[in-house]
Amino acid sequence: MISHRQISELKAKPAGELQVHGSRSLVRWLFDKQLVDEITLLTYPVVVGQGTRLFPDTGRDSAPELVHSRSTRGG
């Protein structure tokens, strides 16, 4: 697993944007280590059982601020 120090070094570089595609456990780890400054969350809802929550019910409350949202033409 990548370390807190390595993530901080990547973020410090010019255009230090990090993208995570499809890894709930990595996103939770980044939030737990307070390494997330901004999140762009794209969701494509599909009902396939119960699923797993991205944001847990317990733990640190990060109180994210919604800056922008939009729906696709199909809703």
PEFEN-V310389 format. One record per residue. RES is the residue in one small letter. SS is DSSP state (alpha for helix, beta for strand, coil for the rest). PSI is psi as a letter, one per 20 degrees, with the letter a starting at -180 (NA if undefined). NEAR is the number of other C-alpha atoms within 8 Angstrom. Layout:
res:RES ss:SS psi:PSI near:NEAR
res:RES ss:SS psi:PSI near:NEAR
This chain:
res:m ss:coil psi:q near:2
res:i ss:coil psi:q near:5
res:s ss:coil psi:r near:6
res:h ss:alpha psi:g near:8
res:r ss:alpha psi:g near:6
res:q ss:alpha psi:g near:8
res:i ss:alpha psi:g near:10
res:s ss:alpha psi:h near:9
res:e ss:alpha psi:g near:8
res:l ss:alpha psi:g near:9
res:k ss:alpha psi:h near:11
res:a ss:alpha psi:i near:7
res:k ss:coil psi:q near:7
res:p ss:coil psi:q near:5
res:a ss:coil psi:l near:5
res:g ss:coil psi:l near:8
res:e ss:coil psi:p near:5
res:l ss:coil psi:p near:6
res:q ss:coil psi:p near:4
res:v ss:coil psi:p near:7
res:h ss:coil psi:o near:4
res:g ss:coil psi:k near:4
res:s ss:coil psi:n near:7
res:r ss:alpha psi:g near:7
res:s ss:alpha psi:h near:6
res:l ss:alpha psi:g near:8
res:v ss:alpha psi:g near:10
res:r ss:alpha psi:g near:10
res:w ss:alpha psi:g near:8
res:l ss:alpha psi:g near:10
res:f ss:alpha psi:g near:9
res:d ss:alpha psi:h near:8
res:k ss:coil psi:j near:7
res:q ss:coil psi:l near:6
res:l ss:coil psi:j near:10
res:v ss:coil psi:p near:7
res:d ss:coil psi:h near:4
res:e ss:coil psi:q near:4
res:i ss:coil psi:p near:5
res:t ss:coil psi:o near:4
res:l ss:coil psi:o near:4
res:l ss:coil psi:p near:4
res:t ss:coil psi:q near:4
res:y ss:coil psi:n near:4
res:p ss:coil psi:p near:4
res:v ss:coil psi:p near:4
res:v ss:coil psi:o near:5
res:v ss:coil psi:m near:5
res:g ss:coil psi:b near:4
res:q ss:coil psi:h near:5
res:g ss:coil psi:a near:5
res:t ss:coil psi:p near:4
res:r ss:coil psi:p near:5
res:l ss:coil psi:g near:7
res:f ss:coil psi:o near:5
res:p ss:coil psi:q near:6
res:d ss:coil psi:h near:4
res:t ss:coil psi:r near:4
res:g ss:coil psi:a near:5
res:r ss:coil psi:p near:5
res:d ss:coil psi:o near:4
res:s ss:coil psi:i near:4
res:a ss:coil psi:m near:4
res:p ss:coil psi:q near:4
res:e ss:coil psi:p near:4
res:l ss:coil psi:p near:5
res:v ss:coil psi:h near:4
res:h ss:coil psi:q near:4
res:s ss:coil psi:q near:5
res:r ss:coil psi:q near:4
res:s ss:coil psi:q near:6
res:t ss:coil psi:r near:5
res:r ss:coil psi:h near:4
res:g ss:coil psi:i near:4
res:g ss:coil psi:NA near:4
